[in-house]
Amino acid sequence: MGLLDVMIRAGVRVPQDLSVVGYDDSRFAKLPGIDLTSVRRGHPRHADFAIKAVVERLDLPEREPKRIALPPQLVVRGTTDRPAAGR
Protein backbone atom coordinates (compact mmCIF):
# COMPACT_ATOMS: atom_id res chain seq x y z
CA MET A 1 0.00 0.00 0.00
CA GLY A 2 3.00 2.24 0.55
CA LEU A 3 4.01 1.72 -3.07
CA LEU A 4 0.51 2.70 -4.20
CA ASP A 5 0.75 5.91 -2.20
CA VAL A 6 4.17 6.81 -3.60
CA MET A 7 3.13 6.09 -7.19
CA ILE A 8 -0.06 8.15 -6.95
CA ARG A 9 1.86 11.08 -5.43
CA ALA A 10 4.39 10.82 -8.27
CA GLY A 11 1.62 11.02 -10.85
CA VAL A 12 1.84 7.38 -11.92
CA ARG A 13 -1.61 6.08 -12.81
CA VAL A 14 -2.42 2.72 -11.26
CA PRO A 15 -3.29 0.46 -13.09
CA GLN A 16 -3.04 2.34 -16.42
CA ASP A 17 0.72 2.98 -16.15
CA LEU A 18 1.68 0.40 -13.54
CA SER A 19 0.00 -2.70 -12.12
CA VAL A 20 0.55 -3.36 -8.41
CA VAL A 21 0.02 -6.69 -6.65
CA GLY A 22 0.27 -7.26 -2.92
CA TYR A 23 0.90 -10.47 -1.03
CA ASP A 24 -1.22 -11.77 1.86
CA ASP A 25 -4.54 -10.11 1.00
CA SER A 26 -4.80 -8.17 4.24
CA ARG A 27 -8.14 -6.68 5.21
CA PHE A 28 -6.87 -3.29 4.05
CA ALA A 29 -6.44 -4.53 0.47
CA LYS A 30 -10.22 -4.53 -0.06
CA LEU A 31 -10.84 -1.03 1.25
CA PRO A 32 -12.31 1.48 -1.21
CA GLY A 33 -9.57 3.71 -2.55
CA ILE A 34 -6.99 0.96 -2.16
CA ASP A 35 -8.67 -1.96 -3.97
CA LEU A 36 -5.34 -3.83 -4.12
CA THR A 37 -4.99 -6.96 -6.24
CA SER A 38 -3.36 -9.47 -3.92
CA VAL A 39 -2.21 -13.04 -3.47
CA ARG A 40 -4.19 -14.74 -0.72
CA ARG A 41 -2.14 -17.31 1.16
CA GLY A 42 -4.79 -18.53 3.52
CA HIS A 43 -7.30 -21.18 2.70
CA PRO A 44 -10.82 -21.29 4.13
CA ARG A 45 -10.18 -24.80 5.44
CA HIS A 46 -6.65 -24.15 6.75
CA ALA A 47 -7.66 -24.73 10.38
CA ASP A 48 -9.60 -27.90 9.44
CA PHE A 49 -6.48 -29.41 7.85
CA ALA A 50 -4.31 -28.47 10.83
CA ILE A 51 -6.70 -29.94 13.42
CA LYS A 52 -7.09 -33.15 11.42
CA ALA A 53 -3.30 -33.52 11.18
CA VAL A 54 -2.86 -33.01 14.96
CA VAL A 55 -5.58 -35.54 15.79
CA GLU A 56 -4.04 -38.10 13.39
CA ARG A 57 -0.60 -37.65 14.99
CA LEU A 58 -2.07 -38.10 18.48
CA ASP A 59 -4.02 -41.20 17.44
CA LEU A 60 -1.19 -42.70 15.38
CA PRO A 61 2.16 -41.32 16.66
CA GLU A 62 4.12 -43.91 14.64
CA ARG A 63 2.70 -42.59 11.36
CA GLU A 64 4.96 -40.35 9.30
CA PRO A 65 3.99 -36.67 9.33
CA LYS A 66 2.07 -35.45 6.29
CA ARG A 67 2.81 -32.39 4.22
CA ILE A 68 -0.19 -30.52 2.90
CA ALA A 69 0.32 -27.77 0.35
CA LEU A 70 -2.51 -25.30 -0.02
CA PRO A 71 -2.24 -23.30 -3.22
CA PRO A 72 -2.39 -19.51 -3.04
CA GLN A 73 -5.20 -17.64 -4.77
CA LEU A 74 -4.92 -14.47 -6.85
CA VAL A 75 -7.62 -11.96 -5.89
CA VAL A 76 -7.91 -9.49 -8.75
CA ARG A 77 -9.05 -6.00 -7.81
CA GLY A 78 -8.52 -2.53 -9.18
CA THR A 79 -4.72 -2.16 -9.14
CA THR A 80 -4.00 -4.44 -12.09
CA ASP A 81 -4.88 -4.32 -15.76
CA ARG A 82 -3.71 -5.86 -19.01
CA PRO A 83 -0.60 -4.27 -20.52
CA ALA A 84 -1.33 -1.58 -23.06
CA ALA A 85 -0.83 -2.64 -26.68
CA GLY A 86 2.50 -1.66 -28.20
CA ARG A 87 4.46 -1.26 -24.97
BELKACOR-V977372 format. One record per residue. RES is the residue in one small letter. PHI is phi in degrees with one decimal (* if undefined). PSI is psi in whole degrees, 0 to 359 (none if undefined). OMEGA is omega in radians with two decimals (999 if undefined). Layout:
RES,PHI,PSI,OMEGA  RES,PHI,PSI,OMEGA
This chain:
m,*,331,3.07  g,-63.4,320,3.10  l,-62.2,317,3.09  l,-56.0,313,-3.13  d,-60.2,313,-3.13  v,-63.1,316,-3.12  m,-64.1,317,-3.14  i,-63.7,317,3.12  r,-64.7,332,-3.14  a,-85.4,358,3.12  g,87.0,10,3.09  v,-81.4,127,-3.12  r,-86.1,123,3.10  v,-108.2,121,0.19  p,-100.8,6,-3.06  q,-60.9,317,-3.13  d,-97.6,332,-3.05  l,-151.4,129,3.02  s,-91.1,142,-3.14  v,-127.9,132,3.12  v,-127.2,131,3.08  g,-96.3,175,3.11  y,-133.8,121,3.02  d,119.5,351,3.05  d,49.1,55,3.12  s,-63.5,166,-3.11  r,-64.2,338,3.13  f,-74.0,336,-3.10  a,-60.3,329,-3.09  k,-90.2,359,-3.12  l,-66.1,142,3.05  p,-58.1,142,-3.11  g,90.9,338,3.06  i,-105.6,299,3.02  d,46.8,48,-3.00  l,-80.3,123,2.96  t,-62.9,138,-3.01  s,-151.7,157,3.03  v,-93.9,123,3.13  r,-95.0,120,-3.13  r,-85.2,325,-3.06  g,-68.7,164,3.11  h,-131.9,138,-3.11  p,-54.6,333,-3.10  r,-105.6,18,-3.13  h,-52.0,309,-3.12  a,-63.8,322,3.12  d,-58.9,314,-3.14  f,-63.3,317,-3.12  a,-64.2,315,-3.13  i,-64.3,317,3.13  k,-61.3,319,3.14  a,-64.9,319,3.12  v,-64.4,315,-3.14  v,-62.1,317,3.12  e,-61.1,319,3.14  r,-67.5,325,3.10  l,-70.5,320,-3.14  d,-73.1,324,-3.07  l,-131.8,73,-3.06  p,-62.7,338,-3.13  e,-79.6,345,-3.14  r,-70.5,142,3.09  e,-64.6,142,3.08  p,-62.3,149,3.12  k,-100.1,150,2.98  r,-110.4,129,3.11  i,-121.3,122,3.11  a,-104.7,122,3.11  l,-105.1,118,-3.06  p,-68.4,144,3.07  p,-72.1,165,-3.12  q,-128.3,134,3.07  l,-86.6,123,3.11  v,-107.5,105,-3.06  v,-83.9,126,3.09  r,-129.5,211,-2.96  g,-86.4,1,-3.08  t,-99.3,8,3.09  t,-130.6,152,3.11  d,-153.7,168,3.06  r,-69.0,149,3.08  p,-62.4,145,3.10  a,-67.8,145,3.13  a,-63.8,140,3.07  g,83.1,8,3.12  r,-101.5,none,999
